[in-house]
């Protein structure tokens, strides 16, 4: 997964989901939950990573490992982020 900076905003990462899916995710990170559709994994991992970069948030070891494993299958995913003010 490649990382780049852009002038976009994190609002682009908002995706409409069902209430059931939102409840299933709750506050779990990618080590504990991924979207039920495999074709959504790369987008989810990319947007999760962009949000972490934007806000300078840390990741724990399990989260970092999960992101790495999923990202290996996302060769064409480019992470766009703008550091938060």
N, C-alpha and C positions, 0 to 999 in steps of 0.2 A: 504494500500500500504506500503510495507516494503522498507526501504532505506539501501543500502550498498555502500561501497566504493570499487572501482576496479581500476586497472591501465589502463583501456581502454580510448579511446579518444572520444570526442563528435562527431567525424566524422560519427560514426555509426548511428546518429540520422538523417542523411540526407536521405530523401525519395523522389523518383521521383513522381511528381504529374503533372496533366494537367495544362496548362496555366490558364484555367478557374478557377480551384480550387485555384491556387496560387493567382490570382487576388481577388477572393472572400475572402481569408484570409487576404491579405494585411498585416498590422501590428497589427492585433487584437489578443488579448490574449484569453485563453479558456473561459472567461466569455462572450466573444462576438462572438466567432467562434469555431466550432468543425468540424472535417472532416465529409463529408456527409455520409460516411458508418459507422454505429454504431460499427461494429467489429474493426474499427481502433481507437476508442476512448481511450482504455486502453493504447495502444502503444503511442499514441499522448500525453496523460497526463503524462505517465512515462517519455518520452523523454523531454517534456517541463519542468518537475520537475527536471530532471537530469541536464539540461542546467542551470536552475536557481541556483541549488546547486553548480554546477561546478564554476560558475562565481560570486557567492555570491550576486546574484541579488535579489532585494526586490519584493514583490508582493503587490498589493493593495487589499482592502477588498473584492471586487467583484471577483477578480481573485482567491484569496485564497478560497473563498466559492465555486466557480465553480470547482476548483481542488479537494476540499474535496468531493463534491457531486459525481463527476465522479469517483474518486478513490474508493469510497465505493463499486462500482461494479467491481473493479479490484483486487480481492482478491489474484490472483496468479501473479500479476505484481510486479516485483522487480526493483527498480530504482538503476541503477549502475552509479556512477559518480567518477571522479577524480578531486579534487580541482585544479583550474587553477594555473599555476605557479605565 
